[in-house]
Amino acid sequence: MLMIDSAGLSDVGRKRRENQDCFCVEDNLNLYVVADGMGGHLAGEVAGRMVVDAIRNYFIALNDNHNDPPRAKHESSLSSKANHLLNAVAYANAQVYQESMEKPDYRGMGSTVAALLFTPDTFVAANVGDSSIYLIHENTIEQLSVPHTVIAETDLAAETHPLYGPDFQHLLTRGIGIEDEVKPDFCESPYYDGDRFIICSDGLSDKVPPQEILKIASEGAPRKICRTLVDMANDRGGDDNTTVVALVVGKKMGLWQRVRQIVTEFLP
């Protein structure tokens, strides 16, 4: 039986007036999402909220109806859960893109997204943009997300590039709502009892490197982990909004599983 101890925290930071980050922690859906909106006044905040709401609502409707919407795509090589998450991201992209096309004030708005969906045995991770997903397993940390930035995809050294600056450092090659279709990166893998996951916006990953995240997130309750990491980002300048979702995953045996284990122990 899957058990997830989870928490999330979002902070405007020290330099921004608006918080364009958004997140959801949906234990009943085994769904966890962080979005970092982009755009002019309020547009980024709208985009981030739309992404999170669209993905959450997709899975609520899926649970109620037990079927994807009619236009959902299904890749035969992927699990049903992976297909569901990718379809949810596509749905969010369509919602944001349509809103940006219909309302001049929102023209050009977009968002990143980093999402985790759990089954009883596996997790599916998907991302668009530069919000990050980390897996902490046996005192090691692995980045599951793929950063969609010019620097990451061209292997440029940001500090020495002639266009270096805050805007160039975060210049995205993919975003939710920028075009009518988007291609997320994703992975699906088994998890193990005690594995920990961090989903965050670049407000954290810019200020706190993975090895420091590992040190903070390897122990303690998710709520405390979120608070500590957000405070670290703010103490180091707080130049951007910072959002953190922390998860500790465990497996608990059901009654019949426990009975079977006990009986097996006494069998010759």
Secondary structure, DSSP 4 states (H G I P E B T S, - for coil): -EEEEEEEEEE-TTT-SS--EEEEEETTTTEEEEEEEESSTTHHHHHHHHHHHHHHHHHHHHHHHSS--TT----TTS-HHHHHHHHHHHHHHHHHHHHHHH-GGGTT-EE-EEEEEE-SSEEEEEEESS-EEEEEETTEEEE-S---BHHHHHT--GGGSTT-SHHHHT-BS--BTSSS----EEEEEE--TT-EEEEE-HHHHTTS-HHHHHHHHTSS-HHHHHHHHHHHHHHTT--S-EEEEEEEEEE---HHHHHHHHHHHH--
